[in-house]
Amino acid sequence: MTLVSYVFGVNMRGRYRSGHLFIVNYHHGDLRNALVSAGVELLAEQGVEALSLREVARRAGVSHAAPYRHFSDKQALLTAIAEQGFGMLNELVRSSAERNYPSESARLKAALAGYLEFGRSHPHHAELMFGALARIKPAHLEESALGAFDGLVELVRRAMRDADPADARNPRLVALALWGQTHGFLALSAHVDLARLVNGGGALDIVREAVSMTVDTLLVRR
């Protein structure tokens, strides 16, 4: 199952642009998905400040009043886009972690690589999920964020047990350290020429290796 098929319904027309499928019209009751997709397109082009229900309706090809059937205001639409992002992130991390690996630390690294791939491929979703909306903290969105974190904690717990069964550190704290480092590497890759810093390499490969080194460091008891 691809990320696109995971997120979007089948009764929708769309167009492909720069690695993303944008749904621009709807039929057979897919209004909500069409509006969310139009919102994603607008975010990618102009940022969160430019998003409005009126413009989203125009892009989806519906009346200006139509979005209010599903979203009470702009924040409600942004929350729906962020929830879509958590669904995409969880699916990508889950599919990465479900393969066969020689060790639990390798599984953890693969899951974090999926996390990095999501952040690089869907920066506008990530900004809503961990930036603008994280400051407002809609209740159900916070639950989605906690669910994503709990999945990481379980992978960390397994990797810690595999590396040293006597390791008594709090896996949630170790997971938090990894999560923070991963976000930091993503932020750097968006604003800094990493290849110049480390004398060559692609940005994604560099941050993957940096995260892998961080995992190895954190799993060693001192």
URKATA-V576965 format. One record per helix or strand of 3 or more residues. SS is the DSSP state (helix for helix, strand for strand). FROM is the first residue (numbers start at 1). TO is the last residue. Records with the same first field share a line. If there is no record, write none. Layout:
BEGIN
SS->FROM-TO / FROM-TO
END
This chain:
BEGIN
helix->3-7 / 31-46 / 48-50 / 53-60 / 66-69 / 74-97 / 104-121 / 123-136 / 139-163 / 171-191 / 194-197 / 203-218
strand->12-17 / 20-26
END
